[in-house]
Every structure is written in C-alpha cells, then in structure tokens.
Amino acid sequence: MVGPRAASWCLVCLAAVRGAGAQEGNSAAAPARPDIELRTKGKQSYRSEDYTAAAAAFEAAVAAVPTDADNHAYLANTLFRLGDFARAEDSFWAAIALKPDEPRYLSNLGSVHVQLKQYDKALEVYAKAIELLPSDGTLQKNYDTTEMLVKVELMLKELDTMEGEYWDLEGFGNGKNYSDKTEVTVRFALERHPEYTTKVIRFLKDAVKKQPKFAIMSHILANTLVYASKGAARGTPDEKKMIADAKLAMSNSINLSYETRARVQEGASGCQHTRTCTLKWNPEVALSPSPRLRGHLHQWR
C-alpha cells in the first residue's frame, strides 16, 4: 500500500473517479457497454478504499473496452494507491495515447514520476498539463512543488559534502549569500528528510559562531531547534535541551536586531543608507518588527 505522503500526490485521482458518474448516468439511451457495470463496481471499491478489488474491476473494464481512456486512467489511479507505480505509469500512458488532450492524465502521470524520484520527467508532463489548462492552479502547484523537490535533492547532496555551487551552503553559513529561498529549502528538506536534522543544527550552530552578529542566522537556528523538538525528540531529554537552545538563539537574534537598529540610527560603520547598513548587519530581521520575534520567544516559555 502506498503511504499517506505518496497518496497526497495524486491530487486529482479521486476527482477523476467520481467525475465519471454523470457521464455514465447519461448513457441510459445508448447501447449497453460491457465495461460500465465493471467501472461502477471499481469506483465503489475505490471509495471504500478496497484498492485491490477496485484494481481487479478496472482491469476487467480495460479488457472489456480497451479503447476507453478513462478505463485505463481509473486503473492507473488505483495502481498508484496500491504503490504499483510502474504499472500505474503504463496505464496512464495508455490513457494519454487515447486522449492526449486530457490534463488530468498528464498531472497524475507526473505524480507517478515524483514517487519514482524522476523529477525531470515529472516537470515535463506537468508543463504539458499546464499548457492544456493554464487556468488550473493545482497543475502549477504540482509543478512548483516538484521543482522544489529537485532543489531539495541538491540541498541534501551539499549537506552531505558541504560542497557544491548551486546552494553554496558555505557562503550561506558565512553570511555572504543569505537567501530566504535557501532558508525555506532547508526547512522543506528537513520535513521530508528528518534524518538530516542533527547535521543541519550543527551546521547552523557553526554558522552562528562564525558570524555572531548575523541575527538572521540565530533566528533560523532557533526555528530549526523548535521544529526538531517537535519531531523524534519529543518527550525525550533532547526536547528540553533544544527548546533551551532555541530560547538562547532567539534572544540573541532579538538583541542583535536592536543593536542593528541602533547602529543604523547612529550611522555606524560608514552606512549612509538604512537598507545598505541593514543588509551588512542583519538582512530582513532588522527591518522586521521586534515584537514579532518577542512573540516567538514568548510561545516557548
């Protein structure tokens, strides 16, 4: 069986199964088709999450009328739920061959490629789906999320070796190339690969030591520690230690934020423009209201 995370990728599978009801309901006057009853049985099993029975029914429907694209799509969706991604891919391609202008089929095929970590292929079919139906925001979201997964894979490789030019984590840790995109990707990487949490925390602590006046890095460290405390560390002695470290890091971030404002107001370090001085001392955080940071700290007390 495919897990909840994998199942969430098939964003329009269930809609595809439910959507055919009206189409079949209008076919009473048409000659009876041998696959209709099988499809109805398959959809009932699908809705009750008996995917094995649903797959058997849809396979019979495909055998009865192999020229109907929806039969192949229903089977593909069900195979996806069963975690049989190789067969699901074949069935989606069969559906696409019969109905190449259906964006749902392409989108769901992209979901299969994502589960197989074939991100380039996923992006390709998502792009084709968007061309067919550019008004569908879900298709664009699928594309954007998959693009993020590609970046996460690059992030993990750089975390393993601390080498690589795409993210330049060494520069990020030194405060030379801070980017909120890097920060967001680190968090996304931890959500999908919590086994990297210890390595990321160590990296951020080293970064704070290297650039003690870089307030945003203390802020990132605090948020990462709190996130980690809610994971595998919950209920263990590590949880309290992480929260204590998070409080210290956030307090440091708040103090540095105040210090940066003072230096900007005084025109310290030769800064002639507020934004220039802020970027040198404290990107983003110094311009954000300190009460927001104090609110974070208050939540952890």
Salt bridges, closest charged atoms under 4 A:
GLU24 OE2 - ARG39 NE 2.80
GLU24 OE1 - LYS43 NZ 3.46
ASP35 OD2 - ARG33 NH2 2.56
ASP35 OD2 - ARG39 NH1 3.85
GLU59 OE2 - ARG87 NH2 2.30
ASP68 OD2 - ARG33 NH2 2.72
ASP68 OD1 - ARG39 NH1 3.15
ASP70 OD1 - LYS99 NZ 3.77
ASP70 OD1 - ARG104 NH2 3.92
ASP84 OD2 - ARG87 NH1 3.42
GLU102 OE2 - ARG104 NE 3.19
GLU124 OE2 - LYS128 NZ 3.83
ASP160 OD1 - LYS199 NZ 3.45
GLU191 OE2 - ARG187 NE 3.73
GLU195 OE2 - HIS193 ND1 3.22
ASP245 OD2 - LYS205 NZ 3.27
ASP245 OD2 - LYS241 NZ 2.78
GLU259 OE2 - LYS213 NZ 2.89
GLU259 OE2 - ARG263 NE 3.25
